[in-house]
Amino acid sequence: TSSFLFPHSPFVLVILGGELPSDRLARALVAGANRIVCADSGAEHARTLGLDVQAIVGDLDSVSETTLEYYSSRGTSIIRVPEQETDDFQKALEYIAATYSGPVAMLGLTGLRTDHLLSNLSVMLRMSSRFESLIAYDDFASYRFLTELRNSCSIECPAGTLVSLLPFGEARQVTTANLQYPLYREDLSLGHREGLSNVATGSPVLVEIAGGALLVTVGL
């Protein structure tokens, strides 16, 4: 069971090449991170924010040579992984997972290209069991998966917070507490039934599944 506040410090922050959130949110996450890893063009966002970066990982076809030179001169590890069986986000997570299994936060996962967003969510689901927690943030919400291995969460949030429950494939026997529209051992499935824009009535909101995969989004 875990909270949807920012991960307990220290955590690793991964910056992707999607839409960068507000400076306020970005700075709040950076303040709690003990290291920053960029997935390819996420390094452009990091440079815009003036951040120190431990590593830039990917096939490096999207980040500019100027930015690579900028970070290389500052001691950043440039990890070029040319194979095309995995995308840059997964390459960055695999690089981190080789030596670390604690909490990971992500910026730049959402926004811009919808195909990238859907692929990023798929990678996030695939890699979720490799870390203590894997939570993405944008200006609207936080995002994380429940799976059979990590099948419950406790959400500390004010009453009125929007909470959406979105199955990836199928989420079986979903049970909630402190939501306006409660669920009790109900199945959600992609293309048939989802739980969009539920509302917190108290704290903590509790969500549990018996199987499958459920994307839980919590409004910020």
MOTA-V6336 format. One record per helix or strand. SS is the DSSP state (@ for helix, = for strand). FROM is the first residue (numbers start at 1). TO is the last residue. If there is no record, write none. Layout:
# MOTA-V6336
SS_FROM_TO, SS_FROM_TO
This chain:
# MOTA-V6336
=_11_15, @_23_32, =_33_39, @_42_49, =_55_58, @_65_72, =_77_80, @_88_97, =_103_107, @_114_130, =_133_137, =_141_146, =_152_155, =_162_177, =_179_179, =_186_189, =_193_193, =_195_200, =_205_208, =_211_219
